[in-house]
Amino acid sequence: MNTSEPGAFAPGGPMSAAYRPLTIGLLAIITCAAFEAMAVATAMPLVAKDLGGLTSYGLAFSLFLTGSLLGTVIAGSWTDIKGPRPALIVGLSLMVGGLLVAGAAGDFSILTLGRAVSGLGAGLMIVAVYVIIGQVFPSVAQPTVFGWLAAAWVLPALIGPYLSGLLAQYVSWRLVFVSVAPIVVLAVVLVWPKVKRLGAPEFPSMNPAQGRRRSVLGVFLAVGVFAAQWAAHGFAAPDGVDGPAAYLLAALLLAGVAAASLTLPRLLPKGSLRFARGLPSIVLNRGLMTLAFFGAEAFIPLMLVDVRGLDASTAGLALTGAAIGWSAGSFTQARFRFERAWLLVSGGALLTMTMTALALLASPAVPVWVLVVVWAVSGYGMGMGMSTSSVLTLKLSPSAERGRNSSSLQLSDMLGGVVGTAGAGTVYALLWDRNIGESTGVFVVIWASLAVFSMLAAVAGLRARRHETKTEDSKVGVALP
C-alpha cells in the first residue's frame, strides 16, 4: 500500500483507533532516544575518567552528532525515493550496534567510534519518524504529535540521569550503553505494523541518481566536519604540537572547513546561511538553537562533578530539569494560536537569557538548585522552538519533499550540536591546563560565548515570522496556524 498523504489512514486525533498503535510506537522510539541521551550525558564524566579521555571529552558528543549529520542527509534522499521503512530499520541496526561497541570499549577512541555509529543510526531513524508523521497524521494534528514526542522525554528525564548515575557509580558505566540496546529494538517492533504500510511518494521529488549525489555531498560534509574536529582537538592537546605535526593539523583543519563550507549550502534550503525569509530561516534557527543548547549542556554535568564535587546521579538532576522544561515548552507550542514563528523568537530569547545567567551564576557560592532552575527554563525555550520549527517545516513542504526538508532541518540540528559541542570541547581542552580547567572560569567562557549564537537564533526567528505573515496574506503555499 502506498500511503503518502496526511490523514490517508482515517480522520481523527493521534490517539483515535486508527492512529493509536503508530502514535504509541513513535513515542516509544523517542523515549528510547531520550533514555540514551540522558543516560550517556550523565555517565560520561565517569567514562572519560575511567578511559583517560578528559581532554577528548567533547568528542564523545560531537562525533555522535557528526554521525547523525551524515545519517540525516542519507535519510532525506532515501525516504523521498523509497519511503521511511528502509531508513528506520537500518537506523535501528546501526544505533544498537554502536551502543554495543561503546559498552565494550576499552579505550576512549573506541568509545567515540561507537558513539559515531550510534549517531549515524539515530540520524536515519529521526528523519524516518518525521516523514512518517508527515505522511500519516493530518496537519492539524501534527503540533499535538510533536508535543507528545517532547513529553516522551519526561520519564527518561525523571529517572534516566539518576539510574545511569547509580549504574556508572556503583556497578559499571558499560551497562548504561548496553541496557539501552534491547529497548530500542522493542520500540521499533511496536511501530513496525503501521510503518510497513507506508510506501514511497507517488511523485518523488528526486530520482535515485540525484539521491546518490546528495548522499555523496553528505559524506563530504561529514568527513569535513570530522577532519576539522580532529584537527582542533589536536591543537588543543595538553602537550601542544609543533613542527611538521602542526602544519599537518593546520592543513587538515583548513581542508575540513573548506569541505564543509562548499557542501553545506547545497544541502540546506537556498539562503539558509544568509537568513533568507521563510523556510531557510526556520532551518537556520534550528541549528543556532542546538549549537547553543547542546554545547552548554554537554559540560554542565562535568562542571557539577569536577567543580562542585557532586556525584554523577545528583549532577544529572540538571539534565532532568531541562528535559521537563523542554516538554512543557513543546506543550505550549501545541496550544499556540497566533503567528507561530513568534515561538522561534521567544525560544532564542529565553536561551540567551539562561546562557547569560549560567555565566553569571557559575560561582560555587550559588546553590545548585538555582542552576537546575535556570537550565529548566532553557529547556522550556528549546521545547517551544524545536517543536515549532518541526511543525512549520512540514507545513511548508510538499509531500514529495518532506524527506529532503526534514533532512535539512535535522542536518542543521545536528551540525549545530556538532559545532557547539566541538567548539566548547576545544575551549575546555585549551584552558584545561592553564590553571582554570578545574575552576568555573572555563565554563563561564563557554556559556558566555554560546549566548551569542542563541541571540542569532532569535534574529532568524524574526525572519521566519515575516515570511509567515506574507504567506497567510497572499494564500501562497500551505496555510499556517
C-alpha positions, 0 to 999 in steps of 0.5 A: 500500500502506498500511503503518502498523504496526511490523514490517508489512514482515517480522520481523527486525533493521534490517539483515535483507533486508527492512529493509536498503535503508530502514535504509541510506537513513535513515542516509544522510539523517542523515549528510547532516544531520550533514555540514551541521551540522558543516560550517556550525558550523565555517565560520561564524566565517569567514562572519560575518567575511567578511559583517560579521555578528559581532554577528548571529552567533547568528542564523545558528543560531537562525533555522535552528532557528526554521525547523525549529520551524515545519517540525516542527509542519507535519510532525506534522499532515501525516504523521498525515493523509497519511503521511511521503512528502509531508513528506520530499520537500518537506523535501528541496526546501526544505533544498537550496534554502536551502543554495543561497541561503546559498552565494550570499549576499552579505550576512549577512541573506541568509545567515540567510534561507537558513539559515531555509529550510534549517531549515524543510526539515530540520524536515519531513524529521526528523519524516518519518524518525521516523514512518517508523521508527515505522511500519516497524521493530518496537519492539524494534528501534527503540533499535538504529535510533536508535543507528545514526542517532547513529553516522551522525554519526561520519564527518561528525564525523571529517572534516566540521569539518576539510574545511569548515575547509580549504574556508572557509580556503583556497578559499571558505566558499560551497562548504561550503553548496553541496557539501552540496546534491547529497548530500542529494538522493542520500540521499533517492533511496536511501530513496525505494523503501521510503518510497513504500510507506508510506501514511497511518494507517488511523485518523488521529488528526486530520482535515485541518481540525484539521491546518490549525489546528495548522499555523496555531498553528505559524506563530504560534509561529514568527513569535513566536519570530522577532519576539522574536529580532529584537527582542533582537538589536536591543537588543543592537546595538553602537550601542544604540537609543533613542527611538521605535526602542526602544519599537518593539523593546520592543513587538515583543519583548513581542508575540513572547513573548506569541505564543509563550507562548499557542501553545506549550502547545497544541502540546506534550503537556498539562503539558509546561511544568509537568513533568507525569509521563510523556510531557510530561516526556520532551518537556520534557527534550528541549528543556532538553537542546538549549537547553543543548547547542546554545547552548554549542556554537554559540560554542565554535568562535568562542571557539577562533578569536577567543580562542585564535587557532586556525584554523577546521579545528583549532577544529572538532576540538571539534565532532568530539569531541562528535559521537563522544561523542554516538554512543557515548552513543546506543550505550549507550542501545541496550544499556540494560536497566533503567528507561530514563528513568534515561538522561534523568537521567544525560544532564542530569547529565553536561551540567551537569557539562561546562557547569560545567567549560567555565566553569571551564576557559575560561582560555587557560592550559588546553590545548585538548585538555582542552576537546575532552575535556570537550565529548566527554563532553557529547556522550556525555550528549546521545547517551544522552538524545536517543536515549532520549527518541526511543525512549520517545516512540514507545513511548508513542504510538499509531500514529495519533499518532506524527506529532503526538508526534514533532512535539512532541518535535522542536518542543521540540528545536528551540525549545530550540536556538532559545532557547539559541542566541538567548539566548547570541547576545544575551549575546555581542552585549551584552558584545561591546563592553564590553571582554570580547567578545574575552576568555573572560569572555563565554563563561564567562557563557554556559556558566555560565548554560546549566548551569542549564537542563541541571540542569532537564533532569535534574529532568524526567528524574526525572519521566519515570522515575516515570511509567515505573515506574507504567506497567510496574506497572499494564500501562497503555499500551505496555510499556517496556524 
